[in-house]
């Protein structure tokens, strides 16, 4: 029996076709991931600055007494600790009798500050809320996004409330502004459950309050579900002042 001599055979490469925007050769990997992990679990962490802010109406007498008084910030700190002692030498017409956060009929909120330099960390966890371990050891690293990149990544960012001297809520009012500025972190205590693709930024929505320039949010929405934030921070500074609406100037 005679054998044909060996020769190289040019084999055609498997053709990669697209189904919509998806390459067929990638479907196998995606299918395996879907079968192995049909559900994934996450916690969102926000860093690094934020705080508590409140704005409330006051009287014209309070505004006139304190508007040019450099001692107002120190005074409000004393009111927070001991209102009776703080008001010993203050005319009754100008007195504040409770902490700033109880002057809140315009707005009152707390949480991370909405600022482009801030960061969100996407932490993958197990269904019990523990950090997720990799098969080869160690933990799955966090994914991080700067706030300034949110909109380009598809997230929706909305100013839900705005309060300042020319806003409808303040334009005809005398008001006090109070703020505690904190450093630390905020997170979603409730576990976010997703499909196999994990957190998709175009399903994330942030609604913040703009309180005289201090932008704060205390919850996030993901895929139609609202998740409130818990705080783990320390106080760094405070700010207190009185102001009047533009229509009273």
Secondary structure, DSSP 4 states (H G I P E B T S, - for coil): ---PPP----PPPPPP-EETTEEGGGHHHHHHHHHH-S-EEEEEEEEEEEEEEEEEEE-HHHHHHHTT-TTHHHHHHHHHHHHHHHTTTS-GGG---S-GGG--SSEEEEEEE--TT-EEEEEEE-TTSPBPBPTTSSBPPPEEEEGGGTGGGT-EEEEEEEESTTSTTTTT-EEEEEEEEEEEEEEE-SPEEE-TT---GGGEEEEEEEETTEEEESEEEETTEEEEEEEEEEEEEEEEEEEE-GGG-
